Amino acid sequence: MNLTIDIGNTRIKLDIFHNDKSVENRVVCGIDSALIEELMLQYPIKRAIVSSVRGRDASLMTLLESKFSCVMELDEKVNLPFRLQYQHSETLGKDRIAALMGAWSIKPSSTLLVIDIGTCITYDVLENGTTFIGGNIAPGWRMRLESMHQLTHKLPEVNAEEVEKLLGNSTIEAMQGGSYWGIVYEIEGLINKLKLKHSDIHIFLTGGDSFHFEKQIKNCIFAIPNLVPIGLNQILKYNESIGKID
């Protein structure tokens, strides 16, 4: 069994995989020896992989290496079945690499667009299953609302909520609609633009807020909230298959 650890901007997600299936997932604030030992009592975990957007956590890596025979840290040097065509690959978000790997494992020979809706929204394109050609980063849902409140004198603090009306009848409704529908049409616009060059592109929607938008994205083919842990598990399996890990 494999343990995947996805350290994001706001939370840490743990998944335990048996082959390709996640048999348990948890969201935690931190990881200590007691938690790892608890998981080891329940599951015969052989390998672990860590992806972090916060930078390297040396103490966590030391802890994991003391518990498991194989521990991998996702970085730009990890062996992947596709090439990263990025100006400074060391700055590419590890969650973006993992999500691409998750999508690749489902459609390995296709052109893919992975949309991850979380604290930020990332858009990443894998061309013909062989080359990551680039992507975009945009403010996430709550970030849009928070910035409107913080960077103006009069706009209020507003909760992120799905809306049905296209136009708001109050300042709060207008902010909620602007942030929500702005994301919907941003996504639809990019998809339509990419389809002019890649008519057979496959769209993947993932991330903590993705379910709020899934029903609105008419072009979405695959909505998979846990695409990052799937990708992390596949990276372990791929490196085993090419003899890089036991």
Secondary structure, DSSP 8 states (H G I E B T S, - for coil): -EEEEEE-SS-EEEEEEETTEEEEEEEES---HHHHHHHHHHS---EEEEEESS---HHHHHHHHHH-SEEEE--TTS--SSEE--TTGGGS-HHHHHHHHHHHHHSTTS-EEEEEESSEEEEEEEETTTEEEEEEEEE-HHHHHHHHHHTSSS-----------SS-SSHHHHHHHHHHHHHHHHHHHHHHHHHTT-TT-EEEEESTTGGGTGGG-TT--EE-TTHHHHHHHHHHHHHHHTTS--
